[in-house]
């Protein structure tokens, strides 16, 4: 670990005001500065690993808000990832988390597991899925898995008639590939309507951020190197992501991890420099959009939830929503606040997650919006899972909404 990072912490407490977990628990040990001090003592040999220390380090959403607000520029993110690796090495992890890491480490395993899970969704009795929950989410509120993985359902290259404005590469992520294929179809369609050729590298795999979150740095290595190998940044104007967590991994963690693996970071840095989320890409080229006012009016009022990784790494999509003519945008009081999803956090720490998610749901419903947009698939799973079956508000990715209202 980098002792330089932990010694930079001035214990000022700026991170306390932005930490979602601290906002719920109000315990010093739940604050980012406390975790940094614990890591510092571990590095200096004054503190040994223990199940309690693992619990404290793990009870974190890995949202990155502490790093984004730190006046001393402490890289909390990388410190927490490294410390989690040490904790898992000494104390192991829950069986279900180890199983998830095992599946994500190989695309073939993940594809097989998704196929089996999809079959299971069709056979589980309705009375069971309505009665039982996974953490705070009723089983019937989880999204149906894609019939086929998105990347096997579409061509690798998508051209446009006439002369294209440029070529972009599309990193789909696991959620679009296995759960929300409608996000993928809308992303490709939107980019083509704007005049861009789209390439979806077939050999891409999990971005590896879930593995890094759970201390599996070495297992993540092959995925990271495979993605770097199949994304040739030189041939593209941009590398598009529809998931901000995947985007933050490609942009920030890949160069850092490649250096830690002792490899040349040139390719990873080239990719990092071109990674952009789909809505930021569109915003920078909003003069190319042809909105149909009649289609806009049909959509009704909408509100928006800003994912933490989008806020801390890219730009929220609501800046575009505010500028589009004919859009009835109804901002929620806490649109910038964390929802408590955090990868597997909503499953591992449901009591904390529930408090954060319930606030979000209440404020979104108070807007009276018919549509609730968010870019992050885990936020979407977590928030839509807290809605009741009778709630009329529907969740979607912003790109799906935008693609529908173009001429």
ROVOLUM-572241 format. One line per field, with one value per residue (C-alpha): y, x, z; residue in one letter; residue number from 1. Coordinates in steps of 0.5 Angstrom, whole numbers, padded with zeros to 4 digits. Layout:
% residues N
c2 = c(Y | ...)
c1 = c(X | ...)
c3 = c(Z | ...)
resn = c(a | ...)
resi = c(NUM | ...)
END
This chain:
% residues 407
c2 = c(0000 | 0007 | 0010 | 0017 | 0017 | 0015 | 0020 | 0026 | 0025 | 0031 | 0029 | 0035 | 0031 | 0034 | 0027 | 0026 | 0031 | 0027 | 0019 | 0016 | 0011 | 0016 | 0020 | 0014 | 0011 | 0017 | 0013 | 0015 | 0008 | 0009 | 0015 | 0015 | 0019 | 0013 | 0008 | 0012 | 0012 | 0005 | 0003 | 0008 | 0004 | -0003 | -0001 | 0002 | -0005 | -0002 | -0006 | -0013 | -0016 | -0018 | -0020 | -0013 | -0009 | -0013 | -0011 | -0004 | -0003 | -0007 | -0003 | 0002 | 0004 | 0005 | 0011 | 0015 | 0021 | 0022 | 0022 | 0027 | 0032 | 0031 | 0038 | 0033 | 0029 | 0023 | 0017 | 0013 | 0009 | 0005 | 0005 | 0001 | -0004 | -0005 | -0006 | -0011 | -0015 | -0016 | -0017 | -0023 | -0026 | -0026 | -0028 | -0030 | -0028 | -0030 | -0036 | -0032 | -0027 | -0032 | -0035 | -0028 | -0027 | -0034 | -0033 | -0026 | -0028 | -0032 | -0030 | -0037 | -0038 | -0032 | -0033 | -0040 | -0038 | -0032 | -0038 | -0042 | -0036 | -0034 | -0041 | -0041 | -0034 | -0038 | -0044 | -0040 | -0040 | -0033 | -0034 | -0035 | -0029 | -0024 | -0027 | -0027 | -0022 | -0022 | -0017 | -0011 | -0013 | -0018 | -0023 | -0021 | -0014 | -0016 | -0015 | -0021 | -0023 | -0022 | -0028 | -0028 | -0024 | -0017 | -0018 | -0025 | -0021 | -0016 | -0015 | -0013 | -0007 | -0002 | 0003 | 0009 | 0010 | 0015 | 0019 | 0018 | 0023 | 0018 | 0011 | 0010 | 0003 | 0001 | -0002 | -0006 | -0008 | -0014 | -0011 | -0009 | -0016 | -0020 | -0016 | -0009 | -0011 | -0005 | 0000 | -0003 | -0003 | 0004 | 0006 | 0003 | 0006 | 0013 | 0013 | 0011 | 0017 | 0022 | 0019 | 0015 | 0008 | 0003 | -0002 | -0007 | -0011 | -0018 | -0021 | -0015 | -0018 | -0016 | -0009 | -0013 | -0007 | -0012 | -0017 | -0011 | -0009 | -0015 | -0016 | -0020 | -0016 | -0022 | -0025 | -0019 | -0018 | -0023 | -0019 | -0012 | -0014 | -0018 | -0011 | -0007 | -0012 | -0012 | -0004 | 0000 | 0007 | 0009 | 0007 | 0011 | 0018 | 0015 | 0009 | 0009 | 0006 | 0006 | 0004 | 0010 | 0004 | 0001 | 0008 | 0010 | 0003 | 0004 | 0011 | 0011 | 0004 | 0001 | 0005 | 0004 | -0003 | -0004 | 0000 | -0005 | -0011 | -0008 | -0007 | -0001 | 0003 | 0006 | 0002 | 0003 | 0011 | 0011 | 0008 | 0012 | 0018 | 0017 | 0013 | 0017 | 0016 | 0016 | 0022 | 0026 | 0024 | 0026 | 0033 | 0035 | 0034 | 0036 | 0040 | 0034 | 0032 | 0032 | 0032 | 0031 | 0035 | 0031 | 0025 | 0029 | 0031 | 0024 | 0021 | 0025 | 0028 | 0025 | 0026 | 0023 | 0020 | 0021 | 0015 | 0017 | 0014 | 0019 | 0025 | 0023 | 0021 | 0024 | 0029 | 0028 | 0027 | 0032 | 0038 | 0035 | 0034 | 0041 | 0044 | 0040 | 0043 | 0040 | 0036 | 0036 | 0035 | 0035 | 0035 | 0031 | 0034 | 0029 | 0027 | 0028 | 0023 | 0016 | 0011 | 0005 | 0000 | 0000 | -0006 | -0012 | -0007 | -0007 | -0014 | -0015 | -0009 | -0008 | -0004 | 0002 | 0001 | 0001 | 0008 | 0011 | 0008 | 0009 | 0017 | 0017 | 0013 | 0018 | 0024 | 0021 | 0020 | 0027 | 0030 | 0027 | 0024 | 0018 | 0016 | 0016 | 0016 | 0013 | 0011 | 0006 | -0001 | -0003 | 0004 | 0002 | -0005 | -0002 | 0003 | 0000 | -0006 | -0001 | 0001 | -0003 | -0006 | -0001 | 0005 | 0008 | 0011 | 0007 | 0007 | 0007 | 0009 | 0016 | 0014 | 0010 | 0016 | 0020 | 0015 | 0015 | 0022 | 0023 | 0024)
c1 = c(0000 | 0002 | 0004 | 0004 | -0003 | -0005 | 0000 | -0004 | -0010 | -0011 | -0017 | -0021 | -0028 | -0030 | -0031 | -0036 | -0041 | -0041 | -0040 | -0047 | -0046 | -0044 | -0050 | -0054 | -0050 | -0046 | -0041 | -0033 | -0031 | -0036 | -0032 | -0027 | -0022 | -0023 | -0021 | -0015 | -0013 | -0014 | -0010 | -0004 | -0004 | -0004 | 0001 | 0006 | 0005 | 0001 | -0005 | -0007 | -0012 | -0018 | -0026 | -0028 | -0023 | -0025 | -0032 | -0030 | -0027 | -0032 | -0038 | -0037 | -0041 | -0034 | -0038 | -0031 | -0035 | -0029 | -0024 | -0028 | -0029 | -0022 | -0018 | -0011 | -0013 | -0012 | -0014 | -0019 | -0021 | -0015 | -0013 | -0019 | -0019 | -0012 | -0014 | -0020 | -0015 | -0011 | -0017 | -0020 | -0013 | -0013 | -0020 | -0023 | -0030 | -0037 | -0039 | -0044 | -0039 | -0033 | -0038 | -0039 | -0032 | -0031 | -0036 | -0034 | -0027 | -0029 | -0034 | -0036 | -0038 | -0042 | -0046 | -0047 | -0050 | -0054 | -0057 | -0059 | -0061 | -0066 | -0069 | -0070 | -0074 | -0079 | -0080 | -0080 | -0088 | -0091 | -0093 | -0086 | -0083 | -0088 | -0087 | -0079 | -0074 | -0066 | -0064 | -0069 | -0072 | -0078 | -0075 | -0081 | -0078 | -0071 | -0071 | -0072 | -0065 | -0064 | -0066 | -0059 | -0053 | -0053 | -0047 | -0049 | -0055 | -0052 | -0047 | -0040 | -0040 | -0046 | -0045 | -0049 | -0051 | -0047 | -0041 | -0041 | -0039 | -0034 | -0033 | -0034 | -0032 | -0038 | -0036 | -0043 | -0041 | -0044 | -0051 | -0053 | -0050 | -0054 | -0060 | -0062 | -0061 | -0066 | -0060 | -0055 | -0060 | -0062 | -0055 | -0053 | -0059 | -0058 | -0051 | -0053 | -0058 | -0053 | -0049 | -0043 | -0041 | -0041 | -0036 | -0038 | -0031 | -0034 | -0028 | -0029 | -0031 | -0033 | -0029 | -0027 | -0029 | -0033 | -0027 | -0023 | -0028 | -0028 | -0020 | -0019 | -0014 | -0010 | -0016 | -0018 | -0012 | -0014 | -0020 | -0017 | -0011 | -0016 | -0021 | -0014 | -0012 | -0019 | -0020 | -0016 | -0017 | -0013 | -0018 | -0024 | -0026 | -0029 | -0030 | -0037 | -0040 | -0047 | -0045 | -0041 | -0038 | -0035 | -0033 | -0030 | -0026 | -0023 | -0022 | -0018 | -0017 | -0014 | -0008 | -0007 | -0008 | -0003 | 0002 | 0001 | 0002 | 0009 | 0006 | 0007 | 0001 | 0001 | -0005 | -0009 | -0008 | -0010 | -0016 | -0017 | -0017 | -0022 | -0027 | -0034 | -0041 | -0046 | -0050 | -0044 | -0042 | -0049 | -0049 | -0042 | -0046 | -0053 | -0053 | -0053 | -0060 | -0066 | -0072 | -0079 | -0083 | -0089 | -0085 | -0083 | -0090 | -0092 | -0087 | -0090 | -0086 | -0079 | -0074 | -0067 | -0062 | -0055 | -0051 | -0044 | -0039 | -0042 | -0042 | -0035 | -0032 | -0036 | -0042 | -0050 | -0055 | -0059 | -0056 | -0058 | -0065 | -0065 | -0064 | -0068 | -0074 | -0081 | -0078 | -0082 | -0076 | -0078 | -0072 | -0072 | -0070 | -0064 | -0063 | -0055 | -0055 | -0053 | -0058 | -0055 | -0054 | -0046 | -0045 | -0047 | -0047 | -0055 | -0054 | -0049 | -0051 | -0059 | -0060 | -0056 | -0058 | -0065 | -0065 | -0062 | -0066 | -0073 | -0071 | -0070 | -0076 | -0080 | -0077 | -0078 | -0085 | -0086 | -0084 | -0090 | -0086 | -0088 | -0081 | -0075 | -0068 | -0061 | -0055 | -0053 | -0056 | -0054 | -0058 | -0064 | -0064 | -0064 | -0069 | -0074 | -0073 | -0076 | -0082 | -0089 | -0092 | -0098 | -0093 | -0094 | -0087 | -0082 | -0075 | -0070 | -0064 | -0063 | -0061 | -0067 | -0071 | -0067 | -0067 | -0075 | -0076 | -0071 | -0074)
c3 = c(0000 | -0001 | 0006 | 0002 | 0001 | 0008 | 0011 | 0007 | 0011 | 0015 | 0019 | 0017 | 0016 | 0009 | 0008 | 0013 | 0010 | 0003 | 0006 | 0005 | 0010 | 0015 | 0014 | 0016 | 0022 | 0025 | 0028 | 0027 | 0025 | 0019 | 0016 | 0011 | 0015 | 0020 | 0015 | 0013 | 0020 | 0021 | 0014 | 0016 | 0023 | 0019 | 0014 | 0020 | 0024 | 0030 | 0028 | 0026 | 0021 | 0024 | 0023 | 0026 | 0022 | 0015 | 0017 | 0018 | 0011 | 0008 | 0010 | 0005 | -0002 | -0006 | -0009 | -0009 | -0006 | 0000 | -0006 | -0010 | -0004 | 0000 | 0000 | 0001 | -0005 | -0001 | -0006 | -0001 | -0007 | -0008 | -0001 | 0001 | -0005 | -0003 | 0004 | 0002 | -0001 | 0005 | 0009 | 0004 | 0004 | 0012 | 0013 | 0007 | 0005 | 0004 | 0000 | -0004 | -0005 | -0007 | -0012 | -0015 | -0016 | -0019 | -0024 | -0026 | -0027 | -0034 | -0039 | -0040 | -0033 | -0033 | -0039 | -0037 | -0030 | -0033 | -0038 | -0032 | -0028 | -0033 | -0034 | -0026 | -0027 | -0031 | -0026 | -0020 | -0017 | -0017 | -0010 | -0008 | -0012 | -0008 | -0001 | -0001 | -0001 | -0003 | 0002 | 0002 | -0005 | -0006 | -0011 | -0016 | -0017 | -0020 | -0027 | -0032 | -0035 | -0043 | -0047 | -0050 | -0048 | -0052 | -0055 | -0058 | -0061 | -0065 | -0070 | -0068 | -0073 | -0074 | -0080 | -0082 | -0089 | -0092 | -0089 | -0082 | -0077 | -0074 | -0070 | -0063 | -0059 | -0054 | -0048 | -0046 | -0039 | -0035 | -0034 | -0041 | -0043 | -0039 | -0036 | -0039 | -0047 | -0048 | -0046 | -0051 | -0057 | -0055 | -0054 | -0061 | -0064 | -0062 | -0064 | -0071 | -0071 | -0069 | -0075 | -0072 | -0073 | -0067 | -0066 | -0060 | -0059 | -0058 | -0054 | -0048 | -0041 | -0034 | -0033 | -0026 | -0021 | -0017 | -0016 | -0014 | -0009 | -0006 | -0006 | -0012 | -0015 | -0018 | -0021 | -0024 | -0028 | -0034 | -0035 | -0035 | -0039 | -0044 | -0044 | -0046 | -0051 | -0055 | -0054 | -0059 | -0058 | -0064 | -0068 | -0064 | -0063 | -0056 | -0052 | -0050 | -0043 | -0041 | -0034 | -0030 | -0025 | -0031 | -0034 | -0028 | -0028 | -0035 | -0034 | -0027 | -0024 | -0031 | -0031 | -0024 | -0024 | -0030 | -0026 | -0020 | -0024 | -0026 | -0034 | -0039 | -0038 | -0045 | -0047 | -0041 | -0041 | -0048 | -0047 | -0040 | -0045 | -0049 | -0044 | -0044 | -0041 | -0047 | -0044 | -0044 | -0051 | -0053 | -0049 | -0052 | -0059 | -0057 | -0063 | -0067 | -0064 | -0068 | -0062 | -0064 | -0060 | -0061 | -0058 | -0052 | -0050 | -0050 | -0045 | -0039 | -0033 | -0031 | -0026 | -0025 | -0020 | -0021 | -0020 | -0015 | -0020 | -0025 | -0021 | -0019 | -0025 | -0031 | -0031 | -0029 | -0035 | -0032 | -0035 | -0042 | -0039 | -0037 | -0044 | -0048 | -0051 | -0049 | -0043 | -0037 | -0032 | -0025 | -0020 | -0014 | -0008 | -0007 | -0014 | -0012 | -0006 | -0006 | -0007 | -0002 | -0008 | -0009 | -0012 | -0007 | -0001 | -0002 | -0001 | 0005 | 0009 | 0008 | 0014 | 0011 | 0004 | 0006 | 0009 | 0003 | -0002 | 0002 | 0002 | -0005 | -0007 | -0003 | -0006 | -0013 | -0012 | -0009 | -0016 | -0019 | -0025 | -0029 | -0031 | -0027 | -0030 | -0028 | -0031 | -0026 | -0027 | -0020 | -0018 | -0022 | -0019 | -0012 | -0013 | -0017 | -0012 | -0007 | -0011 | -0010 | -0015 | -0015 | -0016 | -0023 | -0023 | -0028 | -0028 | -0035 | -0037 | -0040 | -0047 | -0047 | -0046 | -0051 | -0057 | -0056 | -0057 | -0063 | -0070)
resn = c(x | x | x | x | x | x | x | x | x | x | x | x | x | x | x | x | x | x | x | x | x | x | x | x | x | x | x | x | x | x | x | x | x | x | x | x | x | x | x | x | x | x | x | x | x | x | x | x | x | x | x | x | x | x | x | x | x | x | x | x | x | x | x | x | x | x | x | x | x | x | x | x | x | x | x | x | x | x | x | x | x | x | x | x | x | x | x | x | x | x | x | x | x | x | x | x | x | x | x | x | x | x | x | x | x | x | x | x | x | x | x | x | x | x | x | x | x | x | x | x | x | x | x | x | x | x | x | x | x | x | x | x | x | x | x | x | x | x | x | x | x | x | x | x | x | x | x | x | x | x | x | x | x | x | x | x | x | x | x | x | x | x | x | x | x | x | x | x | x | x | x | x | x | x | x | x | x | x | x | x | x | x | x | x | x | x | x | x | x | x | x | x | x | x | x | x | x | x | x | x | x | x | x | x | x | x | x | x | x | x | x | x | x | x | x | x | x | x | x | x | x | x | x | x | x | x | x | x | x | x | x | x | x | x | x | x | x | x | x | x | x | x | x | x | x | x | x | x | x | x | x | x | x | x | x | x | x | x | x | x | x | x | x | x | x | x | x | x | x | x | x | x | x | x | x | x | x | x | x | x | x | x | x | x | x | x | x | x | x | x | x | x | x | x | x | x | x | x | x | x | x | x | x | x | x | x | x | x | x | x | x | x | x | x | x | x | x | x | x | x | x | x | x | x | x | x | x | x | x | x | x | x | x | x | x | x | x | x | x | x | x | x | x | x | x | x | x | x | x | x | x | x | x | x | x | x | x | x | x | x | x | x | x | x | x | x | x | x | x | x | x | x | x | x | x | x | x | x | x | x | x | x | x | x | x | x | x | x | x | x | x | x | x | x | x | x | x | x | x | x | x | x | x | x | x | x | x)
resi = c(1 | 2 | 3 | 4 | 5 | 6 | 7 | 8 | 9 | 10 | 11 | 12 | 13 | 14 | 15 | 16 | 17 | 18 | 19 | 20 | 21 | 22 | 23 | 24 | 25 | 26 | 27 | 28 | 29 | 30 | 31 | 32 | 33 | 34 | 35 | 36 | 37 | 38 | 39 | 40 | 41 | 42 | 43 | 44 | 45 | 46 | 47 | 48 | 49 | 50 | 51 | 52 | 53 | 54 | 55 | 56 | 57 | 58 | 59 | 60 | 61 | 62 | 63 | 64 | 65 | 66 | 67 | 68 | 69 | 70 | 71 | 72 | 73 | 74 | 75 | 76 | 77 | 78 | 79 | 80 | 81 | 82 | 83 | 84 | 85 | 86 | 87 | 88 | 89 | 90 | 91 | 92 | 93 | 94 | 95 | 96 | 97 | 98 | 99 | 100 | 101 | 102 | 103 | 104 | 105 | 106 | 107 | 108 | 109 | 110 | 111 | 112 | 113 | 114 | 115 | 116 | 117 | 118 | 119 | 120 | 121 | 122 | 123 | 124 | 125 | 126 | 127 | 128 | 129 | 130 | 131 | 132 | 133 | 134 | 135 | 136 | 137 | 138 | 139 | 140 | 141 | 142 | 143 | 144 | 145 | 146 | 147 | 148 | 149 | 150 | 151 | 152 | 153 | 154 | 155 | 156 | 157 | 158 | 159 | 160 | 161 | 162 | 163 | 164 | 165 | 166 | 167 | 168 | 169 | 170 | 171 | 172 | 173 | 174 | 175 | 176 | 177 | 178 | 179 | 180 | 181 | 182 | 183 | 184 | 185 | 186 | 187 | 188 | 189 | 190 | 191 | 192 | 193 | 194 | 195 | 196 | 197 | 198 | 199 | 200 | 201 | 202 | 203 | 204 | 205 | 206 | 207 | 208 | 209 | 210 | 211 | 212 | 213 | 214 | 215 | 216 | 217 | 218 | 219 | 220 | 221 | 222 | 223 | 224 | 225 | 226 | 227 | 228 | 229 | 230 | 231 | 232 | 233 | 234 | 235 | 236 | 237 | 238 | 239 | 240 | 241 | 242 | 243 | 244 | 245 | 246 | 247 | 248 | 249 | 250 | 251 | 252 | 253 | 254 | 255 | 256 | 257 | 258 | 259 | 260 | 261 | 262 | 263 | 264 | 265 | 266 | 267 | 268 | 269 | 270 | 271 | 272 | 273 | 274 | 275 | 276 | 277 | 278 | 279 | 280 | 281 | 282 | 283 | 284 | 285 | 286 | 287 | 288 | 289 | 290 | 291 | 292 | 293 | 294 | 295 | 296 | 297 | 298 | 299 | 300 | 301 | 302 | 303 | 304 | 305 | 306 | 307 | 308 | 309 | 310 | 311 | 312 | 313 | 314 | 315 | 316 | 317 | 318 | 319 | 320 | 321 | 322 | 323 | 324 | 325 | 326 | 327 | 328 | 329 | 330 | 331 | 332 | 333 | 334 | 335 | 336 | 337 | 338 | 339 | 340 | 341 | 342 | 343 | 344 | 345 | 346 | 347 | 348 | 349 | 350 | 351 | 352 | 353 | 354 | 355 | 356 | 357 | 358 | 359 | 360 | 361 | 362 | 363 | 364 | 365 | 366 | 367 | 368 | 369 | 370 | 371 | 372 | 373 | 374 | 375 | 376 | 377 | 378 | 379 | 380 | 381 | 382 | 383 | 384 | 385 | 386 | 387 | 388 | 389 | 390 | 391 | 392 | 393 | 394 | 395 | 396 | 397 | 398 | 399 | 400 | 401 | 402 | 403 | 404 | 405 | 406 | 407)
END
